[in-house]
Amino acid sequence: MITISILGLDQFVTGQYSKDHTRNIADIFEISPDDLLFYAPNSYVFHNGVEQTSWNGIVRVNAPKEYKRFQDRIAKYLLTTLCDYCINIYVEFYYFDSDDSYLHISSDYPRFITEENMVSMEEEIDVEDSVDDFISKIEKNN
């Protein structure tokens, strides 16, 4: 599993970036897209007390050591494609032994949530219902 963390960039922007670039990054690493994840913490970047979010982004790539041979190509790809979202970008790589990672995939659920298997939890609200009627419906469902 390879994880790309992007600090100092909006989570939703990172989500869109992931959607647009997962296939290309996986191809560079010569892995399945299922072996690539993005992490987008709700984070801010500061320099000398001034917020730098979306001005200075920090990208951390965590990968098994055997993928170090792709480092230059991945760095160039990330630096080139992320400049549409961030002014200045710093990319750093962290490597680990493959033997030091573990994975469990549930046999009861799909591996990933997709747009096709996502369940919507939104309840339709009839504007003619009173607030009390709406609360009663919610309580009945619980």
C-alpha positions in Angstrom: 0.0 0.0 0.0 1.2 3.5 -0.9 -0.2 6.5 0.9 0.1 10.1 -0.3 -0.7 12.7 2.4 -1.3 16.2 1.3 -1.0 18.8 4.1 -2.1 22.4 3.7 -4.6 21.7 0.9 -8.3 21.6 1.3 -9.7 18.1 1.9 -12.2 18.3 -1.0 -9.6 19.5 -3.4 -7.4 16.6 -2.4 -10.4 14.3 -2.9 -10.8 15.7 -6.4 -7.1 15.4 -7.1 -7.2 11.8 -6.0 -10.1 11.1 -8.4 -8.3 12.7 -11.3 -4.8 11.4 -10.7 -5.0 8.0 -9.0 -4.7 6.0 -12.2 -1.7 8.0 -13.5 0.2 7.7 -10.2 -0.6 4.0 -9.9 0.7 3.5 -13.4 4.0 5.3 -12.6 4.4 3.1 -9.5 3.4 0.1 -11.6 0.7 -0.9 -9.0 -3.1 -1.3 -9.0 -5.1 1.8 -8.2 -6.4 -0.3 -5.3 -2.9 -0.1 -3.7 -2.9 3.7 -3.6 -4.6 5.9 -1.0 -4.7 9.6 -0.3 -4.8 11.1 3.1 -6.2 14.7 3.5 -6.1 15.9 7.1 -8.0 19.0 8.0 -4.7 20.9 8.4 -3.2 24.3 8.1 0.4 25.2 7.2 2.0 28.1 9.0 5.2 30.1 8.5 6.3 32.6 11.0 2.8 32.8 12.4 1.1 33.4 9.1 -1.2 30.8 7.5 0.1 29.3 4.3 -2.7 26.9 3.4 -2.9 26.4 -0.4 0.1 28.7 -0.7 2.6 26.1 0.6 1.7 22.5 0.4 3.6 19.6 2.0 3.2 16.2 0.2 4.4 13.0 2.0 4.6 9.8 0.1 4.8 6.6 2.3 5.8 3.6 0.3 7.5 0.2 0.6 11.3 0.5 -0.1 11.1 -1.3 -3.4 9.2 1.6 -4.9 12.1 4.1 -4.3 13.1 3.5 -7.9 10.0 5.5 -9.0 10.7 8.5 -6.7 12.0 11.0 -9.3 9.1 10.3 -11.7 6.5 10.5 -8.9 8.0 13.7 -7.5 8.0 15.3 -11.0 4.4 14.2 -11.5 3.2 15.5 -8.2 5.1 18.8 -8.5 3.7 19.4 -12.0 0.0 18.4 -11.3 -0.4 19.9 -7.9 0.6 23.4 -9.0 -2.9 23.8 -10.3 -4.1 23.7 -6.6 -1.1 25.0 -4.6 1.4 27.8 -5.3 4.5 26.1 -3.7 4.9 22.4 -3.1 7.3 20.4 -1.1 7.4 16.6 -1.6 9.1 14.2 0.7 9.3 10.4 0.7 9.2 7.9 3.5 10.0 4.3 2.9 9.4 1.2 5.0 10.0 -2.6 4.7 7.0 -4.4 3.1 7.3 -6.9 6.0 6.4 -4.0 8.4 2.9 -3.5 7.0 -0.3 -5.5 7.4 -3.6 -5.4 5.6 -7.1 -6.8 6.4 -9.8 -6.7 3.9 -13.3 -7.5 5.1 -15.1 -10.3 3.3 -18.5 -8.8 4.3 -18.1 -5.4 2.5 -16.6 -4.0 -0.7 -13.0 -3.0 -0.4 -13.8 0.7 -1.2 -16.8 3.0 -1.1 -17.6 4.1 -4.6 -20.2 6.4 -6.1 -22.1 3.2 -7.2 -22.2 1.5 -3.8 -22.5 4.6 -1.6 -25.6 4.7 0.6 -27.4 8.1 1.0 -28.5 8.8 4.5 -30.5 11.9 3.6 -34.1 12.0 4.7 -36.5 13.9 2.5 -38.3 16.6 4.4 -41.9 17.6 3.4 -42.0 21.3 4.0 -45.6 21.1 4.9 -44.8 18.8 7.9 -44.5 20.6 11.2 -41.3 20.4 13.1 -43.1 18.1 15.7 -44.3 15.8 12.9 -40.8 15.6 11.5 -39.2 14.8 14.9 -41.9 12.1 15.4 -40.9 10.5 12.1 -37.2 10.5 13.2 -38.0 9.0 16.6 -40.1 6.2 15.0 -37.2 5.3 12.8 -34.8 5.0 15.7 
